[in-house]
């Protein structure tokens, strides 16, 4: 359904952080974190996923403390 959030599944030990440095968005992560982020992106790219489906990433849910909150959304 349009606009619903998608649940992300993070591998144990995942580390992902997002920062803005000199006007650029920087995403850093360990192997587990990058694999988890890749799975999230692939799930958003699924044929049955409607436009507007999205996931909120922040330091309360998935990202390392101090990370810039982000939304990844299917168009």
C-alpha positions as a printed NumPy array, in Angstrom:
array([[ 0.   ,  0.   ,  0.   ],
       [ 1.208,  3.458, -0.929],
       [ 3.462,  5.256,  1.514],
       [ 3.917,  2.415,  3.989],
       [ 7.235,  1.921,  5.685],
       [ 9.241, -1.19 ,  4.901],
       [10.849, -3.124,  7.757],
       [14.604, -3.444,  7.511],
       [16.326, -6.603,  8.739],
       [19.853, -5.971, 10.013],
       [22.47 , -8.69 , 10.428],
       [23.945, -9.075, 13.91 ],
       [26.882, -6.715, 14.332],
       [25.754, -4.415, 11.517],
       [27.254, -0.944, 11.587],
       [26.083,  1.778,  9.217],
       [26.529,  5.501,  9.64 ],
       [25.447,  8.441,  7.527],
       [27.102, 11.847,  7.581],
       [27.139, 15.019,  5.539],
       [30.742, 16.035,  4.93 ],
       [31.618, 19.045,  2.766],
       [28.171, 18.955,  1.171],
       [28.314, 15.249,  0.309],
       [26.299, 12.393,  1.787],
       [28.69 ,  9.75 ,  3.122],
       [27.489,  6.234,  3.992],
       [29.988,  4.083,  5.882],
       [29.485,  0.545,  7.097],
       [31.11 , -2.717,  8.006],
       [30.516, -5.828,  5.871],
       [27.398, -6.901,  7.818],
       [25.955, -3.398,  7.636],
       [26.581, -3.039,  3.924],
       [25.029, -6.46 ,  3.209],
       [21.99 , -5.485,  5.265],
       [21.677, -2.163,  3.43 ],
       [22.009, -3.984,  0.095],
       [19.165, -6.357,  1.055],
       [17.037, -3.37 ,  2.042],
       [17.645, -1.7  , -1.317],
       [16.913, -4.93 , -3.197],
       [13.661, -5.374, -1.283],
       [12.607, -1.821, -2.202],
       [13.411, -2.637, -5.841],
       [11.11 , -5.679, -5.871],
       [ 8.549, -5.916, -8.65 ],
       [ 5.652, -5.968, -6.171],
       [ 6.755, -2.893, -4.197],
       [ 4.595,  0.162, -4.914],
       [ 5.835,  3.723, -5.319],
       [ 5.952,  5.503, -1.983],
       [ 7.131,  2.495,  0.027],
       [10.028,  3.662,  2.15 ],
       [12.269,  3.021,  5.12 ],
       [13.396,  5.479,  7.783],
       [16.995,  5.13 ,  8.89 ],
       [18.162,  6.905, 12.027],
       [20.334,  6.34 , 15.062],
       [17.363,  5.1  , 17.092],
       [16.656,  2.235, 14.69 ],
       [19.592,  1.213, 12.537],
       [22.333,  3.799, 12.185],
       [25.285,  4.533, 14.419],
       [24.898,  7.273, 17.034],
       [25.235, 10.737, 15.552],
       [24.236,  9.659, 12.057],
       [22.142, 11.933,  9.869],
       [18.575, 10.532,  9.582],
       [17.684,  9.303,  6.1  ],
       [14.675,  8.023,  4.189],
       [15.061,  5.618,  1.266],
       [11.908,  5.615, -0.872],
       [10.702,  3.735, -3.915],
       [ 9.499,  6.01 , -6.716]])
